[in-house]
Amino acid sequence: MSAIFDIIASAGLWAAVMRIATPLILGTLGALLSERSGVLNLGIEGIMTFGAMIGWLTVYHGGDLWTGFLAAAFAGALFGFLHAVLTVTLGLSQHVAGLGVTLFASSFSYYVFRLVVPVAGTPPTIKPFQPISISGISDLPFIGPAFFTQTSPTYLAIFLAFVLTYLIFRTPLGLAIRMTGENPHAAEAQGINPIVMRYGAVMAGSALMAMAGAFLTLSAFNSFFPTMVQGRGWICIALVVFASWRPERALLGALLFAFFDGFQLRLQTVLGGAVPYQLFLMIPYLLSIAALALMARRARVPQALMQPYRRGER
Amino acid sequence: MRFERREHRPLALVIATPLIAVVAALAIAGLLIAIAGAPVLEAYWRILKGAYGSRLSTTETLTRATPLILTGLAAAVAFRARLWNIGGEGQLYLGAITVAWASSHFIGNWPSALQIPMLLVLGALAGMVLLLVPLWLRLRFSVDEVVTTLLLNFVAVLFVSMLIDTVLKDPTAFGWPQSQSVADAAMLPKLLARSRLNFGLVIAIGLALILAFVQSRTVFGMQSRAAGLNPSGALFAGVPLGRTLVAVACLSGGLAGLAGAVEVMGVKGYVTTDLSPGYGYSGIVVAMLANLNPFGVVLAAIFTATMFVGADGMSRALGIPSYIADVIVALSLLTMLIAVFFTQYRIRR
């Protein structure tokens, strides 16, 4: 019992929680924005992989770290465009199209990576983002090392959660996106172009997803390797439901989730060989399923989610 | 640009769709090969040669197609009823480990004629159970099964990894995490000597034939399709929706579990966590390329296996990463989706 308390009372845990939460925050925000306009984007897992790869590659070839992030966001938007062509223009099944985008984006990432970095063995590394210390705050006991020794993308992710809350609920653009997700026909009657709204939301959302991936290679780790995303994209999709499609709750959900993940990582070292480590690794996935079961009925789903919109067709 | 629904779909177009999709995918992938600086036609020639150039490679391609037929059927059966089973990978692993466990611990001394059928049934049952969980969550809590089946893939692989690290670990494998082997009597008979081609292929093709019959000629086949096309309409017409979906899930999960069982009993003999190079996910592409038709699944599985087996040899010769096979397979899913769309709609200016 005291071991558990020690874990929770350690600043290291909370620093890890913030780090684990960052890609989940960015990915969940991206999926949420897209779904608010009525498009489920299951391309997330592949787009995160591509973002991780292209961000890393940009820096590996001499770009600076923020250029890497931008390259990832741009590439993500392109994959978002592909998903939008399939699901918005053609109105294909969002499930299958999204899986197609994931399969394509991830295999394409591996292909490009192997082409540029043919040597196997130890993967080459880059110099990742360093923690920034804010004078005064970072030196505070406990709170400083726990919450204020992160790299800048983490603060950016948290900031974006608030920006998105404001955008979706307090601006005319946000209202237009929400209307498109609830009832595109009504939106069109109000002079909103649902097609443009959906393209925009899917592309911006995909850019966020790719940034989530780039965080993995540019801040959390310093190299790229296949399968490094490890289902984080699917967890983000579950977190959107858990957050009931609200960005501020997505932030909380991602932090809560990261807390359990960081906690199990430390519990592993405490309990050592007594319990197989795989049981701990299952926890994030099982938690996501539990969160879905808990929230699916209660959550307010955008009413037009997964419904294609074609003018003049009902 | 606007689209209008076609009044009728020309049969020739429907049959040509997968071919058009594959050619388009190969053309786009060819662009990627060209950018990498390799001769495109030679690359494809080498893929073909790598997959069919010798007796060994041909049998290897068919061996690789076997689990793909089964996971492809698993996806096709489920998708037809709009049950989005993306958990084929996890179901495959659960089927595989169940077979290894049962044969190495319980029924290893049974004669082949009894043990093999028993193991196949157990493998299928394991896959079923893993799919019934997400289905229950969908029916009880309206949880989207796409996400839950995807998440369960990770849980299943971790579960298998745990078992082969502990209770099922093979003590003679020099510390590698590898399950104990199935009994010799559990291995499926070979179809050809000096190859890995085994009876699993016959099982897979046989099941495709049976499914083609079930889907087109039985009440259950009609009900499962109705449940997919229009659930509320089907319910109104007296289709027992819940029961139909449970049956579809048993069939789909069972087929994916069987893929794992067959891979262990036909090829590997034991389970590792790299037993499947994504057979469960490729099965989704196979099903879509086949337009969910069981006969088509067999052909699409052979196409996919050709790419995977052929790409290895091509990669060694030309220095193009063998991931190009995954790219081609993923691209053909996307091009197939678009091609199918244009059999249903036409562009109106």
Interface residues (C-beta under 8 A of the other chain):
Chain A: L42 L82 L86 L90 L92 S93 H95 V96 A97 L99 G100 V101 L103 F104 S106 S107 F108 Y110 Y111 R114 L115 P118 Q230 G231 W234 I235 I237 A238 V241 P276 Q278 L279 L281 M282 Y285 L286 S288 I289 L292 A293 A296 R297 R310 R311
Chain B: R2 F3 L32 A36 F79 W84 I86 L137 F141 S142 V143 D144 V146 V147 T148 L150 L151 L152 N153 F154 V155 L158 F159 S161 M162 D165 T166 Y281 I284 V285 M288 G319 I320 P321 Y323 I324 D326 V327 V329 A330 L331 L333 L334 L337 I338 F341
